């Protein structure tokens, strides 16, 4: 059981890690080409785009993975295959409707955001500085919307492969999609700005269109895998035992029943970001922050910080994708002990990577920002301070992602939706409470509070419907927490010592980051191994004492 789950998780982890690393690296030359204003323009388009991607796919890729896994366990291979065919047709329709909606709603969305903030500004010059970006933002969103015509179909094919426990097509297609997108973004931007000497707006327009072209490339990779895998699927289809045929309408309703709840849960991050976008200029203007600084902060918060925290979070996402069909299979067969072991394993593997990574990013935030997104001294300082606080979003987003998969596997997704609505209310209200007190960090604190409320309520629900015990989770987390604490102290001390060196700013940051990362990794894994041995010894002694008492 664990070997199959770990194999799928490791394949996806490697792919997603490389994808996220590339997603961070390309931002450096891209920002150098289009500037902070161009990056902010790009961020506006992708914030709403991510929301529409979730709405257009309706969570059907993950729902398809769960559906296929369920009927594979019952040996109804023909049922899974027919559902896949219907879902492809449905995704073509949903994708086109998503494209039309995003394209035509773009002006309303942008005018609402900018006009609310502009009404709070005192001078006409400040109002014009904010509103002048409106037409460009609308154009970028509309260009980006074209990708919705291909991404949903690509996603449903990935879901079918995942339901068959085949993670390679998803992994390779994701990596190819990212590489093609980056090549088009950087190559197109360079050609437009450096060769043709045109504006950064045109370069950003090509960059957002890259999502569509990258989606086409990914779809070609998936079709290649389908061509080679379909004979095996056809063989299973031929060996399918007799059973009552299920009506297409019932299959479609069941897929939607699996998919829509998961889609709504998958909207959390996009909804939080869009709540922040709606409030961003309004609340920061009330706090007295200049419009120019607000624009710089927006690019930092929405794009740069989001890409950074996705590196540790990518491991949780990788564990979550194979977790849904795995838990569905065991839950369908009523293997409750296997369900409990798989949940504990997924939570432990998520925390063992995510927690030390988040602590490391937070402690070395100023060096990370300086090396990845170098700018003026004042902006570097703002970015370092934002990263130091914002890095902690990673641990909550990672836990949210993995717990979403657990809820889906146990058919508890409806509870998760109720808790999500509650967390959105908390997010909305706490923005107005925290931003006036903490500035831009208030958006981070309100998001953490929203995630935390959802996580606690969901874990209580999982405990109620499984053999999972909180004391078991605490025992699993004890070595991770202790080794992370030791690592954090060691990294802080080494960074303090290295600050005495009188070197150039970038060289100093590179030495600090490299030395602290190396020492931190060595100390973390060494102490984690020792604490694991200690934990096992303690558990063994407790069990032996219980046995003696029983005798």
C-alpha positions in Angstrom: 0.0 0.0 0.0 2.5 2.6 1.2 5.0 1.7 -1.6 2.5 2.5 -4.4 1.4 5.7 -2.7 5.0 6.8 -2.1 6.0 6.0 -5.7 3.2 8.2 -7.1 4.0 10.9 -4.6 7.7 10.9 -5.3 7.2 11.1 -9.1 4.8 14.1 -8.7 7.1 15.7 -6.1 10.1 15.7 -8.4 8.0 17.1 -11.2 6.3 19.8 -9.1 9.5 20.8 -7.4 11.2 21.4 -10.7 8.1 23.2 -12.0 8.0 25.5 -9.0 11.8 26.2 -9.1 11.5 27.1 -12.8 8.5 29.3 -11.9 10.7 31.3 -9.5 13.8 31.5 -11.6 12.1 32.9 -14.7 10.6 35.8 -12.7 14.1 37.2 -12.3 14.8 37.9 -16.0 11.1 38.6 -16.6 11.0 41.4 -14.0 14.3 42.8 -15.4 12.7 43.0 -18.8 9.2 44.4 -18.0 9.9 46.1 -14.6 7.8 46.2 -11.5 4.9 47.7 -13.3 4.9 45.0 -15.9 5.0 42.3 -13.3 2.1 43.9 -11.4 0.1 43.9 -14.7 0.9 40.2 -15.1 -0.2 39.5 -11.6 -3.6 41.1 -12.1 -4.3 38.8 -15.0 -3.2 35.6 -13.3 -5.1 36.2 -10.0 -8.5 36.2 -11.7 -7.3 33.5 -14.2 -6.5 31.0 -11.5 -10.1 31.5 -10.1 -11.7 30.9 -13.5 -9.5 27.8 -14.1 -11.0 26.3 -11.0 -14.5 27.3 -12.0 -14.1 26.0 -15.6 -12.8 22.6 -14.6 -15.2 22.3 -11.6 -12.7 20.0 -9.9 -13.5 17.2 -12.4 -9.9 16.1 -12.8 -9.7 15.1 -9.2 -13.3 13.9 -9.3 -12.4 11.8 -12.3 -9.4 10.3 -10.5 -11.7 9.3 -7.6 -14.4 8.0 -9.9 -12.0 5.9 -11.9 -10.4 4.5 -8.7 -13.8 3.6 -7.3 -15.0 1.6 -10.3 -11.6 0.1 -10.9 -11.9 -1.4 -7.4 -15.2 -2.9 -8.5 -13.7 -4.1 -11.8 -16.2 -1.9 -13.8 -13.6 -0.8 -16.3 -16.2 0.1 -19.0 -18.0 2.4 -16.5 -14.8 4.3 -15.9 -14.0 4.6 -19.6 -17.5 5.8 -20.6 -17.4 8.4 -17.8 -14.1 9.6 -19.1 -15.6 10.1 -22.6 -18.5 12.1 -21.2 -16.2 14.2 -19.1 -14.0 15.2 -22.0 -17.1 16.5 -23.8 -18.2 18.3 -20.7 -14.8 19.9 -20.2 -14.8 21.3 -23.7 -18.1 23.0 -23.0 -17.2 24.2 -19.5 -13.8 25.6 -20.8 -15.5 27.6 -23.6 -18.1 29.0 -21.2 -15.3 29.9 -18.7 -13.5 31.7 -21.5 -16.6 33.7 -22.5 -17.3 34.6 -18.9 -13.8 35.7 -18.0 -13.5 37.7 -21.2 -16.7 39.7 -20.8 -16.5 40.1 -17.0 -13.0 41.5 -17.1 -14.1 45.2 -17.5 -16.6 45.0 -14.6 -14.0 43.3 -12.3 -11.2 45.8 -13.0 -13.4 48.9 -12.8 -14.8 47.7 -9.4 -11.3 47.3 -8.0 -9.7 50.5 -9.2 -12.7 52.8 -8.9 -13.3 51.9 -5.2 -9.6 52.7 -4.4 -9.5 55.8 -6.6 -12.5 57.3 -4.7 -10.4 57.3 -1.5 -7.5 59.3 -3.1 -7.3 63.0 -2.4 -5.6 64.3 -5.5 -6.6 64.0 -9.1 -3.0 63.0 -10.1 -3.1 60.0 -7.8 -6.5 59.0 -9.1 -5.3 59.1 -12.7 -2.1 57.2 -11.8 -4.2 54.4 -10.5 -7.0 54.4 -13.2 -4.6 54.7 -16.1 -3.7 51.0 -15.7 -7.4 49.9 -16.2 -7.4 49.3 -19.9 -4.1 47.4 -19.8 -5.3 45.2 -17.0 -8.6 44.4 -18.9 -6.7 43.5 -22.0 -4.3 41.2 -20.1 -7.2 39.3 -18.5 -9.0 38.9 -21.8 -5.9 37.6 -23.5 -5.2 35.2 -20.6 -8.8 33.9 -20.8 -8.1 32.1 -24.1 -6.2 29.4 -22.2 -9.5 28.3 -20.7 -10.4 26.7 -24.0 -7.6 24.0 -23.6 -6.7 23.7 -19.9 -9.9 21.9 -18.8 -9.6 19.2 -21.4 -5.9 18.7 -20.5 -6.8 18.4 -16.8 -9.4 15.7 -17.3 -6.9 13.5 -19.1 -4.5 13.9 -16.2 -7.3 12.9 -13.9 -8.0 9.7 -15.8 -4.3 8.7 -15.6 -4.2 9.4 -11.9 -7.3 7.3 -11.3 -5.3 4.4 -12.9 -2.4 5.1 -10.4 -0.2 6.3 -13.3 1.4 9.6 -12.2 4.0 9.9 -15.0 1.8 11.5 -17.6 0.7 14.2 -15.1 4.3 14.8 -14.0 5.9 15.1 -17.4 3.0 17.1 -18.9 3.2 19.6 -16.0 7.0 20.0 -16.5 6.6 20.4 -20.3 3.9 23.0 -19.8 6.0 25.0 -17.5 9.1 24.9 -19.7 7.2 25.9 -22.8 5.4 28.7 -20.9 8.7 30.1 -19.6 10.4 30.0 -23.0 7.6 31.9 -24.6 7.4 34.4 -21.8 11.1 35.2 -21.7 11.8 34.8 -25.5 8.7 36.9 -26.4 9.4 39.6 -23.9 13.1 39.8 -25.0 12.1 40.1 -28.6 9.5 42.7 -28.1 11.4 45.0 -25.7 15.1 44.5 -26.7 14.7 43.8 -30.5 11.6 45.6 -31.5 11.8 48.3 -28.7 8.1 48.1 -28.0 6.4 48.7 -24.7 6.3 46.4 -21.6 2.5 46.2 -22.1 3.0 44.3 -25.3 5.6 42.0 -23.7 3.2 41.2 -20.8 0.4 40.5 -23.4 2.6 37.8 -25.0 3.5 36.5 -21.6 -0.1 35.9 -20.5 -0.9 34.3 -23.9 1.8 31.8 -23.2 -0.6 30.0 -20.9 -2.6 28.9 -23.9 0.4 27.8 -26.0 1.9 25.9 -23.0 -1.5 24.2 -22.5 -1.4 23.0 -26.1 2.1 21.6 -25.6 1.0 19.8 -22.4 -2.1 18.3 -24.2 0.2 16.9 -27.0 2.3 15.1 -24.3 -0.8 13.6 -22.7 -2.1 12.4 -26.0 1.2 10.8 -26.7 0.9 8.9 -23.4 -2.7 8.0 -24.2 -1.5 6.5 -27.5 0.9 4.1 -25.7 -1.3 3.3 -22.7 -4.6 2.7 -24.4 -3.9 -0.9 -25.4 -3.5 -1.8 -21.7 -6.8 0.0 -20.9 -8.5 -1.8 -23.8 -7.3 -5.2 -22.5 -8.9 -4.4 -19.1 -12.0 -3.4 -20.9 -12.1 -6.7 -22.7 -11.7 -8.6 -19.4 -14.5 -6.6 -17.7 -16.9 -9.0 -15.9 -20.6 -8.8 -16.6 -22.5 -6.2 -14.6 -25.6 -3.9 -15.0 -24.9 -1.0 -17.3 -25.2 2.4 -15.7 -27.1 5.2 -17.3 -25.0 8.1 -18.7 -27.1 10.6 -16.8 -26.4 8.8 -13.5 -22.7 8.7 -14.3 -22.6 12.4 -15.1 -24.4 13.2 -11.9 -22.0 11.1 -9.9 -19.0 12.7 -11.5 -20.4 16.1 -10.7 -21.1 15.0 -7.2 -17.5 14.0 -6.8 -16.1 17.0 -8.6 -18.0 20.1 -7.6 -17.3 19.9 -3.8 -13.6 19.4 -4.5 -13.6 22.3 -7.0 -15.1 24.6 -4.4 -12.5 23.5 -1.8 -9.8 24.1 -4.5 -11.0 27.6 -4.8 -9.8 28.6 -1.3 -6.5 30.2 -2.3 -7.9 31.9 -5.3 -10.8 33.3 -3.3 -8.5 34.5 -0.5 -6.3 36.2 -3.1 -9.3 37.8 -4.8 -10.7 39.1 -1.5 -7.3 40.6 -1.0 -7.3 42.1 -4.5 -10.7 43.7 -3.9 -9.5 45.2 -0.6 -5.9 45.8 -1.5 -5.9 49.4 -2.8 -8.9 50.4 -0.7 -7.4 49.4 2.7 -3.8 50.4 1.9 -5.0 53.8 0.7 -6.9 54.3 3.9 -3.7 53.5 5.8 -2.0 56.3 3.9 0.3 54.2 1.7 1.3 55.9 -1.6 -0.2 54.5 -4.9 3.3 53.8 -6.3 4.2 51.7 -3.2 0.9 49.9 -3.4 1.7 48.7 -6.9 5.1 47.5 -5.9 3.6 45.6 -2.9 0.9 44.0 -5.1 3.5 42.4 -7.4 5.5 41.2 -4.3 2.5 39.8 -2.5 0.5 38.2 -5.3 3.3 37.0 -7.6 6.7 36.8 -5.9 5.5 35.6 -2.5 3.0 33.2 -4.0 5.7 31.6 -6.2 8.1 31.3 -3.3 5.8 29.5 -0.9 4.7 27.1 -3.6 8.1 25.4 -3.4 7.4 23.7 -0.1 3.7 23.5 -0.8 4.4 21.6 -4.0 5.3 18.5 -1.9 1.9 18.6 -0.2 0.2 18.9 -3.6 2.2 16.0 -4.9 1.2 13.8 -2.0 -2.4 14.9 -2.3 -3.0 13.9 -5.9 -2.3 10.1 -5.4 -3.9 10.2 -2.0 -7.4 10.7 -3.3 -7.6 7.5 -5.4 -5.6 5.6 -2.7 -8.0 6.6 0.2 -11.1 6.1 -2.1 -9.9 2.5 -2.8 -9.4 1.6 0.9 -12.6 3.4 2.0 -14.6 1.6 -0.7 -13.3 -1.8 0.6 -13.8 -0.7 4.2 -10.1 -1.1 5.1 -10.2 1.3 8.0 -6.7 0.6 9.4 -5.2 1.2 5.9 -7.1 4.5 5.7 -5.7 5.6 9.1 -2.2 4.6 8.2 -2.4 6.4 4.8 -3.7 9.6 6.4 -0.9 9.6 9.0 1.7 8.9 6.4 0.5 11.7 4.1 0.4 14.3 7.0 3.9 13.2 8.2 5.5 13.4 4.7 3.9 16.8 4.2 5.3 18.3 7.4 8.7 16.6 7.2 9.6 18.7 4.1 7.3 21.7 4.4 7.9 22.9 8.0 11.8 23.1 7.8 11.5 24.7 4.4 9.1 27.4 5.6 11.3 28.1 8.7 14.4 28.4 6.4 12.7 30.8 4.0 11.4 32.9 6.9 14.9 33.2 8.6 16.7 33.9 5.3 14.0 36.0 3.7 16.1 39.1 3.1 18.8 37.0 1.3 16.2 35.1 -0.7 14.5 38.2 -1.9 17.8 40.0 -2.8 19.1 37.1 -4.9 15.8 36.2 -6.6 14.2 39.6 -7.1 17.0 42.3 -6.8 15.8 45.9 -6.9 16.5 49.1 -5.1 17.7 49.0 -1.4 14.3 50.1 -0.2 12.3 47.6 -2.2 14.7 44.8 -1.2 14.0 45.6 2.4 10.2 45.7 1.8 10.4 42.3 0.0 12.6 40.7 2.7 10.2 41.8 5.5 7.2 40.6 3.5 8.8 37.2 2.8 9.8 36.7 6.5 6.1 36.8 7.5 4.5 35.5 4.3 6.6 32.3 4.2 4.5 31.0 7.1 1.5 30.8 4.7 3.3 27.8 3.2 2.7 25.5 6.1 -1.0 26.4 6.3 -1.5 26.1 2.6 0.3 22.7 2.6 -1.9 21.4 5.4 -5.0 22.7 3.7 -4.1 21.0 0.4 -3.4 17.6 2.0 -6.5 17.7 4.3 -8.6 18.6 1.2 -7.5 15.3 -0.4 -8.2 13.4 2.8 -11.8 14.8 3.0 -12.3 13.9 -0.7 -11.1 10.3 -0.2 -13.4 9.9 2.9 -16.4 11.5 1.2 -16.4 14.3 3.7 -16.0 17.1 1.2 -19.4 18.7 1.9 -18.2 19.4 5.5 -15.1 21.0 4.1 -17.3 23.3 2.0 -19.2 24.5 5.0 -16.0 25.2 6.8 -14.6 27.0 3.7 -17.6 29.4 3.8 -16.9 30.1 7.5 -13.2 30.7 6.8 -14.1 33.1 3.9 -16.2 35.2 6.3 -13.3 35.2 8.8 -10.9 36.3 6.0 -13.2 39.1 4.8 -13.8 40.5 8.3 -10.2 40.1 9.5 -8.8 42.1 6.5 -10.6 45.2 7.8 -9.3 44.4 11.3 -5.6 43.5 10.6 -4.6 45.7 7.6 -5.1 49.0 9.5 -3.0 47.6 12.3 -0.2 45.7 10.4 -0.3 47.2 6.9 0.3 44.7 4.1 1.2 42.0 6.7 -2.5 42.2 7.8 -3.5 40.4 4.6 -1.1 37.6 5.5 -2.4 37.3 9.1 -6.0 37.2 8.0 -5.2 34.4 5.5 -3.4 32.4 8.2 -6.4 32.8 10.5 -8.8 31.7 7.7 -6.7 28.6 6.9 -6.3 27.7 10.6 -10.0 27.8 11.3 -10.7 25.5 8.3 -7.9 23.1 9.3 -9.0 22.7 12.9 -12.6 22.1 12.0 -11.7 19.6 9.2 -9.3 17.6 11.4 -12.1 17.2 14.0 -14.4 15.9 11.2 -11.7 13.4 10.0 -11.1 12.2 13.5 -14.8 11.6 13.9 -15.1 9.4 10.7 -11.8 7.5 10.8 -9.5 5.6 13.2 -7.2 8.6 13.3 -6.2 9.8 16.7 -4.6 13.2 17.5 -2.1 11.7 19.9 -0.8 9.6 17.0 -0.4 12.7 14.9 1.4 14.5 17.8 3.8 11.5 18.1 4.5 11.6 14.4 5.1 15.4 14.5 7.3 15.4 17.6 10.5 14.5 15.8 9.7 17.0 13.0 9.0 19.9 15.4 12.1 19.2 17.6 14.5 18.9 14.7 13.0 22.0 13.0 13.5 24.0 16.2 17.1 22.9 16.5 17.7 23.7 12.8 16.1 27.1 13.2 18.4 28.0 16.2 21.5 26.8 14.4 20.7 28.8 11.2 19.9 31.9 13.1 23.2 31.7 15.0 25.2 31.1 11.8 23.5 33.9 10.0 24.4 36.2 12.9 28.0 35.2 12.6 28.2 35.7 8.8 26.7 39.2 9.1 30.2 40.3 10.4 31.7 39.7 7.0 32.3 42.8 4.9 31.4 41.7 1.4 29.3 43.0 -1.5 25.6 42.8 -0.9 24.8 40.0 -3.4 28.0 38.0 -2.5 27.1 38.3 1.2 23.6 37.1 0.6 24.8 34.2 -1.5 27.3 33.1 1.2 24.7 33.4 3.9 22.0 31.6 2.0 24.3 28.7 0.8 26.0 28.2 4.2 22.8 28.4 6.2 20.9 26.1 3.8 23.6 23.5 3.9 24.1 23.6 7.6 20.3 23.6 8.2 19.8 20.6 6.0 22.5 18.6 7.7 21.4 19.5 11.2 17.7 18.9 10.4 18.0 15.5 8.9 20.6 14.3 11.5 18.5 15.5 14.5 15.3 14.2 12.8 16.9 10.7 12.6 17.9 10.9 16.3 14.5 12.1 17.4 12.8 9.3 15.3 14.9 6.7 17.1 14.0 8.3 20.5 10.4 8.3 19.6 10.4 4.7 18.5 12.2 3.7 21.7 9.7 5.5 23.9 6.7 3.9 22.0 8.3 0.5 22.3 8.8 0.9 26.1 5.2 2.1 26.5 3.9 -1.0 24.6 6.0 -3.4 26.6 4.9 -1.8 29.9 1.2 -2.1 28.8 1.8 -5.8 28.0 3.3 -6.4 31.4 0.4 -4.7 33.1 -2.0 -6.8 31.1 -0.3 -10.0 32.2 
